[in-house]
C-alpha cells in the first residue's frame, strides 16, 4: 500500500496553477522506483511541472513531470532506511507558479493504510462522532484530523484505534456540561458541537491532508431528529438508535442526501 497525500490550491481566472491529489501507489522498497502522481491544472495551461526530491540530507534533484492534467514523475529506488523528501513546483503559461508542501517517506517503512478508517456514526443529540477501523491491524491516528463544515475541530495525538475497533469523540459542550462524559479524555474531545436539526459535513484527513472518510448531509427534508446517523453493513447511512462504541443498529430509514 503506497502513500496517499494531497495538497490543493484552487485555480482562478488569472491562470494560477493548482496542484491536487499528490499520490504514489508503489510499494516503497529498495527494489522499486516510486512514481509520484498529481493532478496539475491551470486555466492558461502549464509551462512546466517539476518534481524535486532529496535523499537524507543530500541536495534536491529535479525530475520533469509528464502527462496532461494528471502528471507523473519518478523517484529512483533508494537504499533501505533512506528518508526521501520531495515536493512539486509548477509554472503556468501565465508566468504564475506554485509549490506544494514537502512530503517524505522512509524506504522499507511500514505504510499506514488510513483507508481502513471510516466515520461510522454521528449523533447530534449525544454529541459524538464514532470512528471505526475496518482493517485487521491497529492504526495510529497521530496527526490525523477532523473538519466540521470545513473547519478543523479535532486533531489526533498519539492515539491508536484497534483492529476492528471503535474510537469515540465527544463535543466539548457535552463534556464541559458535566453530563455522562465528565472526565472524558481531553484528547478525544472535539471543539464544536453537533445538532440533529442542522446539516453538517464531517470529514477525516490523514496527516498529509488526504481525505479518508466523509459524511456530508445537506437539505435533508425528512430528518429523523431523535436518532443518530449510522452506517449500515451495506455502507450506506441510515437513521438508527445510537450505539456508541458498539456495532451499529441496522436502520431502515435511509439518509437520502449524504455523500460518503
N, C-alpha and C positions, 0 to 999 in steps of 0.2 A: 504494500500500500504506500503510495507516494505522498509527498507533502502537498497540501492544498492551501493556497493563500490568496489573498485578494487585496488589491489596492485600487481605488477608483476615484477619479476626478471627472466631473461632468464636462462634456463638450459644450461649447456655446457658439453664438453666431460669429464670433471673431476667429474661429478656427483653432482654438487651443486644443491640443491633442488630449485624449483620455486613455488611461491605462486601467484595465479591469481584469479580474479573474486570473491573476498570475498563478499558474499551477505547474506542478510536474507530476507525472504519473508513472515514474520509473522507480523500480526498487533501487535504493541507493546503496550499492556495494562497491567494493574496489574493482569489480569487473565491468561495471556499467557506466557509460556516459549518461548524463542527466539532461533530458530535454525540458527546457523551460518554455511554457506557452503563456501567452497573454492576449487578451482582446484589446487591440490598439486601433483607435479611430480618430479622425478629425474631419470636420466639415469641408476643409480645404485641402485634404489629402496629407499623406505622410511623406516627409523627405527622407527620414532615416529613423530606425529603431535599433538601439544597441544594448546588448546585454553585457554588463560588466561583472566580472567575478574575480575573487582572490582566494587563495588557499592559505589558511592560517594567517600569519602576519605579513604575507607577501604583498606585492603590488597588484593593482587591478589590471585585468586583461580584458580587452574589448572583443566582443563577438557580434557580428552583424546578424540581426534577426531577419527572417524571411517569411513571406506569406502575405495574405491580404485580409485585413480585419483581425483574423486570428493569426498571430505571428509566433515563430519559434526560434529559439537559439539553443545551442548545445554546449554544455559544460563537460569537458573530457573527464574520464574516470580518474579518480584520485585514490591515494593510499587509504587504508582503513584508519579510522580515528581522525582523519583530516577534517578541519572545520572550513567549510566553503561558505563565503558570504557573497551575496550578489544583489544587484539592483538593475533597473531598466531606465534608459534615458531615451526620450522620443523628441524629435524635432519635426514640426509640421511645415508644410509648404508656405505657410504664412510667416514662418520665422519663429513662431511661438514654440516653446519647449516645455517639457515636464519630466520630472524624475520621480520614480517610485521610491517607497521606503526601502531600506535594506532588509534582506532576509538571509537566513543561514540554515545550514544543515550539517550534521556530522555523519561522515561516511560510515556506514555499518551500524548506526544507531537505530534503536527500535523506533519506528514511526507510530505515533498515537493515532488511532483511527477514530477521530471525533465523530464520524458519520454514524456511529452506533448510538449516539446520544440523541434522544428526541424529547421535545416538550410533550408531556403525556397527559397533564390535567391542569386546568386553570380554574380557580374558584374565586369569584368576585364577592362572595358573601364571607367566606372564611379567610379570604385574602392570601391564598397561597398559589405558588407555581410548583408543579411537580415535574422533575426531570427523570427519565428512565434510561438505563443503559441496556440496550437490546443485545449487546455482544456478550461473549463468553470470557472477556478479560476485563480486569479492573481498569478504570480510566481516571487519570489525574486531570482535573479541570483547571489547574493553576493558570491564570491569565485569561481564561475564557470569560466572556462577559455577556450580559443580557441587556437588550434595549427594549424599553417600553415606549411605544409610539415614537420610535427612532431617537430616543434619548437614553443614554446608558443609566441603568438604575441598579445594577449589581455586577461586581467583578469578583471572580473566584480567587481565593487564596489557595494555599496548598491543600486542596480538598479532593479526595478520591471518591468516585462513585463505583460501587462494587459491580461485578459482572451480574447482569440480570437484576440489578438493584435500583432503588429509588433514592432521589435526593429531594428534600422538601425545602422550599424557600418561602418565608413569610414576609408580608409587608410590614414596614416599621410602625404603621399606625396601629396594627393589631398587637404587636409586641409591646409597644410603649404604653398601650392602654391597660396592660396587665391582665389580659384575658388568658385563654388556655396556653398561649405560647410564652408566658412570662418565663424569663430565664433562658430563652432560646439562644443558641449560639449566635453571637452578633455577626459572625462571618457568613451566616445563612439568612441574613435579613436584607431584603431589597428596599430601595429608597422611596418608592412611591406606591400608592395603594392601587387596588383594583376595584371595579364596580361591575356588578352583574347587569346594570342598566345601560352601560355605555359600551360603544365599540372600542376595541383595543387591538393593538398589534404587539405581540411578544416575539422576540427573535433572539436566539443564542448564537454567538460567534466564537470561532477559535481565537487564540491569542494573536494570530496573524490577520484577523478581521475577515475571515471567510465564514459565510453563513452556514450553520449546522442544521438548524430546525426553526420553523416559523409557524406562528399562529396569527392569522390576520383576519379579523372579523369586522366587517363594515356593513351598515344598513341592513341588519337582520330585522325582519318585520315581525316574525312570530317568536320572539325571545321568551325562553323559559327562565325566569329570573330566580327561581328557587334552587336550581341545580347547578352543577359545575359544567364546564366544557371538558369533555372527556374523550380520549381517543379509544375507539373500539378496536377489536382484534383485526378488523379489515383495514385499519389505518385511517379511517375517516373519523370525523368529530361528531359527537352526539351530546345532547344534554343527559346527564345521569346523576345519580346520588353520589355525593362526594366520597372518595375513598383515599384520603391522603396516606401515602406510604404503602398502599396495598394495591392488589390487582384491581383494575378499573371495573366498575359495574358496567355491564353492557347496556347502552342506551338504545332507545327505539326512535326518538325524535332527533333527526339529523340536523346539525347546524348547517344551514343552507349556503351561507356566503363566506365560508372560511377557505383560506389558502394555506397549505402547509407543505 
